């Protein structure tokens, strides 16, 4: 199979001036040119200030094939956006080459490729023309674009009056529906609301399943796991690792310490909190209670937490709670000792409490762990939101699935009444 994208030895170098700014601005250019002219008469060489080379990309190589959805992960400044801008023909590389076969649809920055004075309708036709589509082809997709963007009321409004969210909705709808062979999407989707982000991820999955290629940059590791079949880890402008998405995401999280790994003590003394502080969490450690080789928390598996609490004086608490929330702050799981109707008497000084969740029924992904210590209903001693971010890993017992499992909460179920005697027409 021929690759849809072939990148070989791609590099990009910028010059930084004394202030650490890339290249010269207009004022500096005028000053530089005047200095050069004056230097011809005085015989003195004009020095415009020292510059240093900054390699945003260095010798990047990879291939993508039809049907691939490739995610790019790495910390800010790793070179992800520079790479996509080069592939989108916005930035010229210093060295190397990139070959793209087929039409290219890009969504890099809010408003990129849109003329602010033109209406949404006119910009759809403008973008389609840039992609090389005929007016008839654009008209055939027009209704789908409008329905996806949900902007029919503002179709004839100049896009300069659009909010950033409206910009993204229209830009993504155009980029995804005008049948590009390669679709490039940067972190810009973070501007949209949660429901639209879900629509976009679904559309990108459809695009790749139709045999086209998607390149995706995001800091949302859950979306990356669900959408991409392969991933590229970038560090300091170079490709550090290429492989299955799950392996790359795990390696990235381990390297960058974005999330708190299981078994590591979390110091909570300086955490953001609220409460009267008569008793407060000072540290905690969590793990998967030995259910995996790395003792990590797995989907559907147990969680063990050891909480260190310091009390100014003896106090009674009937609510020791451990919660798990999504990235929007919505609380999905709340293990609160109120349910047990078992008051806990804390002595003055240090106390250690162990909390065990028998099964954390969350799908694999990234979640925020919160802690609360209270005497219900009138007194909150300490409440920390968030205490740390954790990664819930896939459960090895689930085996492999043909496509990512949708939803947040997992459940146990069976298939009944399956006619096992019928022949199976395997593919």
C-alpha positions as CSV (number, residue, x, y, z in Angstrom):
1,X,0.0,0.0,0.0
2,X,1.3,3.5,-0.9
3,X,1.7,5.9,2.0
4,X,-0.5,9.0,2.0
5,X,2.1,11.0,3.9
6,X,5.9,10.4,3.7
7,X,8.1,12.6,5.9
8,X,11.9,12.3,5.6
9,X,14.5,14.3,7.6
10,X,12.2,17.2,8.2
11,X,13.8,20.1,10.1
12,X,12.9,23.7,10.9
13,X,15.3,26.3,12.3
14,X,14.4,29.8,13.6
15,X,16.7,32.6,14.5
16,X,16.3,34.1,18.0
17,X,17.4,37.6,18.7
18,X,18.7,38.9,22.0
19,X,15.2,39.1,23.4
20,X,14.5,35.5,22.5
21,X,12.1,36.5,19.8
22,X,12.0,34.6,16.5
23,X,13.3,36.7,13.6
24,X,13.2,40.5,13.5
25,X,10.1,42.6,13.6
26,X,9.4,45.7,11.4
27,X,11.2,48.2,13.7
28,X,14.2,46.0,14.0
29,X,14.3,45.4,10.2
30,X,14.2,49.2,9.5
31,X,17.0,49.8,12.1
32,X,19.0,47.0,10.6
33,X,18.7,48.3,7.0
34,X,19.6,51.9,8.1
35,X,22.6,50.6,10.0
36,X,23.8,48.7,6.9
37,X,23.6,51.9,4.8
38,X,25.4,54.0,7.4
39,X,28.0,51.3,7.6
40,X,28.9,51.7,4.0
41,X,29.8,55.4,4.5
42,X,31.6,55.0,7.9
43,X,33.4,51.7,7.0
44,X,32.1,50.2,10.2
45,X,30.2,46.9,10.1
46,X,26.8,47.3,11.7
47,X,25.9,44.7,14.4
48,X,22.2,44.1,14.7
49,X,22.5,42.1,17.8
50,X,23.4,38.5,18.5
51,X,21.2,35.8,17.2
52,X,21.0,32.1,18.0
53,X,19.6,29.2,16.1
54,X,16.5,27.4,17.6
55,X,15.6,24.1,16.0
56,X,11.9,23.7,16.4
57,X,12.1,20.4,14.4
58,X,15.2,18.2,13.9
59,X,15.3,15.3,11.5
60,X,11.7,14.1,11.8
61,X,10.7,11.1,9.7
62,X,7.5,9.0,9.7
63,X,4.9,7.5,7.3
64,X,1.1,7.4,7.4
65,X,-1.2,5.2,5.3
66,X,-4.8,5.5,4.2
67,X,-7.0,4.6,7.2
68,X,-4.4,5.7,9.7
69,X,-5.4,8.0,12.6
70,X,-2.1,9.1,14.1
71,X,-1.8,11.1,17.3
72,X,1.1,13.4,18.2
73,X,1.8,13.7,21.9
74,X,4.5,15.7,23.8
75,X,4.8,18.6,26.1
76,X,4.4,22.3,24.9
77,X,7.3,23.2,22.6
78,X,8.0,19.6,21.5
79,X,7.5,20.6,17.8
80,X,4.0,19.1,17.2
81,X,2.3,22.3,15.9
82,X,5.4,23.3,13.8
83,X,5.3,19.9,12.2
84,X,1.6,20.2,11.3
85,X,2.2,23.7,9.9
86,X,4.9,22.4,7.6
87,X,2.6,19.6,6.5
88,X,-0.1,22.1,5.9
89,X,2.2,24.2,3.7
90,X,1.9,27.2,6.0
91,X,5.6,27.1,7.0
92,X,8.6,26.2,4.9
93,X,11.0,23.6,6.3
94,X,14.7,24.4,6.7
95,X,15.6,20.8,5.5
96,X,14.0,17.6,4.6
97,X,10.8,16.9,2.6
98,X,7.2,15.9,3.2
99,X,5.1,14.3,0.5
100,X,1.3,14.3,0.8
101,X,-0.8,12.4,-1.7
102,X,-4.3,13.8,-2.1
103,X,-6.4,16.7,-0.9
104,X,-5.5,18.3,2.4
105,X,-7.9,19.6,5.0
106,X,-6.5,21.5,8.0
107,X,-7.7,22.9,11.3
108,X,-4.8,24.5,13.0
109,X,-5.8,27.8,14.5
110,X,-9.1,29.6,15.0
111,X,-10.0,31.4,11.8
112,X,-7.2,30.1,9.7
113,X,-8.1,30.1,6.0
114,X,-11.3,32.2,6.6
115,X,-11.8,35.7,5.1
116,X,-13.2,37.8,8.0
117,X,-15.4,40.0,5.7
118,X,-17.1,37.1,4.0
119,X,-20.1,35.3,5.4
120,X,-20.1,31.7,6.6
121,X,-21.7,30.6,3.3
122,X,-19.1,32.4,1.2
123,X,-16.2,31.0,3.3
124,X,-17.5,27.4,2.7
125,X,-17.2,27.9,-1.0
126,X,-13.9,29.7,-0.7
127,X,-12.4,26.9,1.4
128,X,-13.8,24.3,-1.0
129,X,-12.2,26.1,-4.0
130,X,-8.8,26.2,-2.2
131,X,-9.1,22.4,-1.7
132,X,-9.6,22.1,-5.5
133,X,-13.3,21.2,-5.4
134,X,-15.8,22.3,-8.0
135,X,-18.8,24.4,-7.1
136,X,-21.0,21.3,-7.8
137,X,-19.0,19.2,-5.4
138,X,-19.2,21.9,-2.7
139,X,-23.0,22.2,-3.1
140,X,-23.4,18.5,-2.7
141,X,-21.8,18.7,0.7
142,X,-23.2,22.1,1.7
143,X,-26.2,20.9,3.7
144,X,-24.2,18.3,5.6
145,X,-21.7,21.0,6.6
146,X,-24.4,23.4,7.9
147,X,-26.1,20.6,9.8
148,X,-22.9,19.5,11.4
149,X,-21.8,23.1,12.4
150,X,-25.4,24.0,13.5
151,X,-24.9,27.6,12.3
152,X,-27.8,27.9,9.9
153,X,-29.0,31.1,11.6
154,X,-25.6,32.8,11.1
155,X,-24.9,31.5,7.7
156,X,-25.0,34.9,6.0
157,X,-23.3,36.8,8.9
158,X,-19.6,37.9,8.3
159,X,-17.4,35.5,10.2
160,X,-15.6,38.3,11.8
161,X,-18.6,38.5,14.1
162,X,-18.4,34.8,15.0
163,X,-17.2,33.7,18.5
164,X,-14.2,31.4,18.7
165,X,-16.5,28.5,19.3
166,X,-18.6,29.3,16.2
167,X,-15.4,29.7,14.1
168,X,-14.2,26.2,15.2
169,X,-17.6,24.6,14.4
170,X,-17.7,26.0,10.9
171,X,-14.0,25.4,10.2
172,X,-14.1,21.8,11.4
173,X,-17.3,21.1,9.4
174,X,-15.7,22.4,6.2
175,X,-12.4,20.6,6.7
176,X,-14.0,17.3,7.5
177,X,-16.8,17.2,5.0
178,X,-15.1,18.4,1.8
179,X,-13.6,15.0,1.4
180,X,-9.9,15.6,2.0
181,X,-7.6,12.5,1.7
182,X,-5.6,13.9,4.7
183,X,-7.2,15.7,7.6
184,X,-4.9,17.6,10.0
185,X,-6.4,18.7,13.4
186,X,-4.4,20.6,16.0
187,X,-5.4,21.3,19.7
188,X,-7.9,23.9,18.4
189,X,-10.8,21.5,19.2
190,X,-10.3,22.4,22.9
191,X,-12.1,25.7,22.1
192,X,-15.4,23.9,21.4
193,X,-17.9,22.7,24.0
194,X,-18.0,19.1,25.2
195,X,-20.9,17.9,22.9
196,X,-19.2,19.4,19.8
197,X,-15.9,17.8,20.7
198,X,-17.6,14.5,20.8
199,X,-19.1,15.1,17.4
200,X,-15.7,16.0,16.0
201,X,-14.0,12.9,17.4
202,X,-16.8,10.8,15.9
203,X,-16.3,12.5,12.6
204,X,-12.6,12.0,12.6
205,X,-13.1,8.3,13.4
206,X,-15.5,8.1,10.4
207,X,-12.9,9.8,8.1
208,X,-10.2,7.2,9.0
209,X,-12.6,4.3,8.7
210,X,-13.4,5.5,5.2
211,X,-9.8,5.0,4.2
212,X,-8.5,8.5,4.6
213,X,-5.7,9.7,6.9
214,X,-6.0,11.8,10.1
215,X,-3.2,13.5,12.0
216,X,-4.3,14.7,15.5
217,X,-2.6,16.7,18.1
218,X,-4.2,16.9,21.6
219,X,-3.4,16.9,25.3
220,X,-6.5,14.9,25.9
221,X,-5.0,11.4,26.4
222,X,-8.5,9.8,26.7
223,X,-9.5,11.1,23.2
224,X,-6.1,10.0,21.9
225,X,-6.5,6.5,23.1
226,X,-10.0,6.2,21.7
227,X,-9.4,7.7,18.3
228,X,-5.8,6.9,17.2
229,X,-4.5,3.5,16.1
230,X,-0.9,4.8,16.2
231,X,0.9,7.7,18.0
232,X,4.1,9.6,17.8
233,X,5.9,10.9,20.9
234,X,7.8,14.1,20.3
235,X,10.5,15.7,22.5
236,X,12.6,18.8,21.8
237,X,11.7,18.8,18.1
238,X,12.5,15.2,17.5
239,X,10.6,11.9,17.2
240,X,11.2,10.0,20.4
241,X,9.0,7.0,19.9
242,X,6.5,5.6,17.4
243,X,4.1,2.8,18.1
244,X,0.6,1.7,19.3
245,X,-1.3,4.6,20.9
246,X,-1.6,2.9,24.3
247,X,2.1,2.3,24.6
248,X,3.0,5.8,23.5
249,X,0.5,7.5,25.9
250,X,1.8,5.4,28.8
251,X,5.4,6.3,27.9
252,X,4.5,10.0,27.6
253,X,2.8,10.1,31.0
254,X,5.7,8.2,32.6
255,X,8.3,10.6,31.1
256,X,6.6,13.9,31.7
257,X,5.0,13.0,35.0
258,X,1.8,14.6,33.9
259,X,-0.2,12.2,36.1
260,X,0.6,10.8,39.5
261,X,1.8,7.2,39.2
262,X,0.5,4.5,41.4
263,X,2.6,4.0,44.6
264,X,4.0,7.5,44.7
265,X,3.3,9.6,47.8
266,X,1.4,12.8,47.1
267,X,2.3,15.7,49.3
268,X,-0.9,17.6,50.1
269,X,0.4,20.2,52.5
270,X,0.3,23.0,49.9
271,X,-2.8,21.8,47.9
272,X,-5.7,24.2,47.2
273,X,-8.4,23.4,49.7
274,X,-11.3,24.7,51.7
275,X,-12.6,23.9,55.2
276,X,-11.9,25.0,58.8
277,X,-8.6,22.9,58.9
278,X,-9.3,21.4,62.3
279,X,-8.3,18.2,60.6
280,X,-6.5,18.1,57.2
281,X,-5.1,15.7,54.7
282,X,-1.3,15.9,54.7
283,X,-0.4,13.2,52.1
284,X,-1.8,10.2,50.3
285,X,-0.7,7.2,48.2
286,X,-2.8,5.0,46.0
287,X,-2.4,1.8,44.0
288,X,-4.3,-1.0,42.3
289,X,-4.0,-3.3,45.2
290,X,-1.7,-5.7,43.3
291,X,-4.1,-6.4,40.4
292,X,-1.5,-5.6,37.7
293,X,2.2,-6.1,37.2
294,X,2.8,-2.4,37.7
295,X,0.2,-2.1,40.5
296,X,-1.6,0.6,38.5
297,X,-5.3,1.3,38.8
298,X,-7.1,-0.7,36.1
299,X,-10.6,-0.3,34.8
300,X,-13.0,-2.4,36.9
301,X,-10.3,-3.2,39.4
302,X,-9.8,-2.3,43.0
303,X,-8.2,0.9,44.3
304,X,-6.3,1.2,47.6
305,X,-5.7,4.6,49.2
306,X,-3.7,5.4,52.3
307,X,-4.6,8.8,53.6
308,X,-2.6,10.7,56.2
309,X,-4.6,13.1,58.3
310,X,-3.4,15.6,60.9
311,X,-5.9,16.9,63.5
312,X,-5.3,19.8,65.8
313,X,-7.4,18.2,68.5
314,X,-9.5,15.0,68.8
315,X,-12.4,15.3,66.3
316,X,-15.2,13.0,65.0
317,X,-15.8,12.7,61.3
318,X,-18.6,10.7,59.6
319,X,-17.6,11.6,56.0
320,X,-14.3,10.6,54.6
321,X,-14.8,10.7,50.8
322,X,-12.7,9.8,47.8
323,X,-14.1,11.1,44.4
324,X,-13.2,10.7,40.8
325,X,-14.2,13.4,38.3
326,X,-13.9,13.9,34.6
327,X,-11.9,16.8,33.1
328,X,-14.9,19.1,33.1
329,X,-15.2,18.6,36.9
330,X,-18.3,16.4,36.8
331,X,-18.1,13.9,39.7
332,X,-18.5,10.4,38.4
333,X,-17.7,8.3,41.5
334,X,-17.9,9.3,45.1
335,X,-16.9,6.7,47.8
336,X,-18.2,8.4,50.9
337,X,-18.1,6.8,54.4
338,X,-21.5,8.4,55.1
339,X,-22.9,5.3,53.4
340,X,-21.3,3.1,55.9
341,X,-22.8,4.9,58.9
342,X,-19.5,4.5,60.7
343,X,-18.1,7.6,62.5
344,X,-14.3,7.8,62.7
345,X,-12.7,9.4,65.8
346,X,-9.4,11.1,64.9
347,X,-6.8,11.6,67.6
348,X,-4.8,14.8,67.9
349,X,-1.8,14.6,65.7
350,X,-1.2,12.2,62.8
351,X,-3.7,9.6,61.7
352,X,-3.6,7.0,58.9
353,X,-6.8,5.8,57.2
354,X,-7.0,3.2,54.5
355,X,-9.8,3.4,52.0
356,X,-10.5,0.5,49.6
357,X,-12.7,0.6,46.5
358,X,-13.7,-2.9,45.5
359,X,-14.1,-2.0,41.9
360,X,-13.6,1.3,40.1
361,X,-16.1,1.0,37.2
362,X,-14.7,3.7,35.0
363,X,-13.5,3.2,31.4
364,X,-9.8,3.7,30.7
365,X,-8.8,7.3,30.7
366,X,-7.6,10.3,32.8
367,X,-9.6,11.3,35.9
368,X,-9.2,13.8,38.8
369,X,-9.1,12.4,42.3
370,X,-10.6,14.5,45.1
371,X,-10.7,14.2,48.9
372,X,-13.2,15.4,51.5
373,X,-13.2,15.2,55.3
374,X,-16.3,16.4,57.1
375,X,-18.9,16.1,59.8
376,X,-22.1,16.1,58.0
377,X,-24.0,18.3,57.5
378,X,-22.6,21.4,59.2
379,X,-18.8,21.1,59.2
380,X,-16.2,20.6,56.5
381,X,-12.7,20.0,57.9
382,X,-10.9,19.7,54.6
383,X,-11.8,19.4,50.9
384,X,-9.2,19.2,48.1
385,X,-10.4,19.3,44.5
386,X,-8.2,18.1,42.9
387,X,-5.7,16.2,45.0
388,X,-4.1,14.7,41.9
389,X,-4.8,13.4,38.4
390,X,-4.6,9.6,37.8
391,X,-4.7,7.3,34.8
392,X,-7.1,4.4,34.8
393,X,-5.5,1.7,32.6
394,X,-7.2,-0.9,30.4
395,X,-8.1,-4.1,32.1
396,X,-6.1,-7.0,30.6
397,X,-9.1,-9.3,31.3
398,X,-11.1,-7.3,28.7
399,X,-9.0,-8.6,25.9
400,X,-8.9,-6.6,22.6
401,X,-11.8,-4.9,21.0
402,X,-12.4,-4.0,17.4
403,X,-13.2,-0.4,18.3
404,X,-12.9,1.8,21.4
405,X,-15.7,1.3,23.9
406,X,-17.8,4.5,24.2
407,X,-19.1,5.8,27.5
408,X,-17.5,6.6,30.9
409,X,-18.9,4.0,33.3
410,X,-18.4,0.3,32.6
411,X,-20.9,-2.4,33.6
412,X,-21.0,-6.2,33.8
413,X,-23.3,-7.9,31.3
414,X,-23.9,-11.2,29.4
415,X,-25.3,-12.2,26.0
416,X,-28.2,-14.6,26.3
417,X,-30.1,-16.7,23.8
418,X,-27.3,-16.6,21.2
419,X,-27.9,-19.3,18.5
420,X,-24.5,-20.9,18.8
421,X,-25.4,-23.7,16.4
422,X,-25.5,-21.4,13.4
423,X,-22.4,-21.3,11.2
424,X,-20.2,-18.3,11.5
425,X,-19.3,-16.5,8.4
426,X,-15.9,-15.0,9.5
427,X,-14.1,-12.3,7.6
